[in-house]
């Protein structure tokens, strides 16, 4: 009689984990919101610094091209500051 093959066994599952939720849980809505706010704050910091650098470059070109003086730029900044304080 030819030898018979044994049926392949499936690995046993730990009985303690059967029917119980895993340790990994979905993050709470508050955690998701906090993470999103942190991402937005970082993106805003990067955007603001890039914008400030571009404004400084434009101011440099305006003064270098003699389209305005440094005093003109200072006065324009003061006007913007006053408008922001009035809000």
C-alpha positions in Angstrom: 0.0 0.0 0.0 1.4 3.4 -0.9 2.2 5.8 1.9 -0.6 8.3 2.6 0.0 12.0 2.7 -0.7 13.9 5.9 -3.0 16.9 5.5 -1.3 20.2 5.7 -2.1 21.9 9.0 -2.9 25.5 9.3 -1.1 27.4 12.0 -3.0 27.6 15.3 -4.5 30.9 16.2 -3.9 32.1 19.7 -7.1 31.7 21.6 -6.6 34.9 23.5 -6.8 37.0 20.4 -9.9 35.3 19.0 -12.9 37.7 19.0 -11.0 40.6 20.7 -10.2 43.9 19.0 -6.6 44.5 18.1 -4.5 47.0 20.1 -4.4 49.3 17.1 -7.3 51.6 17.2 -8.4 54.3 14.8 -7.2 57.8 16.0 -9.8 59.9 17.6 -11.3 62.8 15.7 -9.4 65.2 18.1 -6.1 63.6 17.3 -6.8 63.8 13.6 -7.7 67.5 13.9 -4.6 68.2 16.0 -2.4 66.5 13.4 -4.0 68.4 10.6 -3.6 71.7 12.4 0.1 71.0 13.0 0.5 70.2 9.3 -1.2 73.4 8.3 0.8 75.5 10.8 4.1 74.1 9.3 2.9 74.8 5.7 1.9 78.3 6.7 5.3 79.0 8.4 7.0 77.9 5.2 4.7 80.0 3.0 5.1 83.1 5.1 8.9 82.9 5.1 8.9 82.5 1.3 6.5 85.4 0.9 8.7 87.6 3.1 11.8 86.7 1.1 10.0 87.6 -2.1 8.8 91.0 -0.7 12.3 91.8 0.4 13.6 91.0 -3.1 11.0 93.2 -4.7 11.8 96.0 -2.2 15.5 95.6 -3.1 14.7 95.9 -6.8 12.5 99.0 -6.3 15.3 100.8 -4.4 18.0 99.6 -6.8 16.0 100.7 -9.8 15.4 104.0 -8.1 11.6 103.6 -8.4 11.3 104.5 -4.8 13.5 105.3 -1.8 14.1 103.4 1.4 12.1 106.1 3.2 9.1 105.4 0.9 9.2 101.7 1.8 9.4 102.5 5.5 6.4 104.8 5.2 4.4 102.2 3.3 5.1 99.6 6.0 3.9 102.1 8.6 0.7 102.5 6.7 0.1 98.8 6.5 0.9 98.5 10.3 -1.6 101.2 11.1 -4.3 99.5 9.0 -3.7 96.2 10.8 -3.9 97.8 14.2 -7.2 99.5 13.2 -8.9 96.1 12.6 
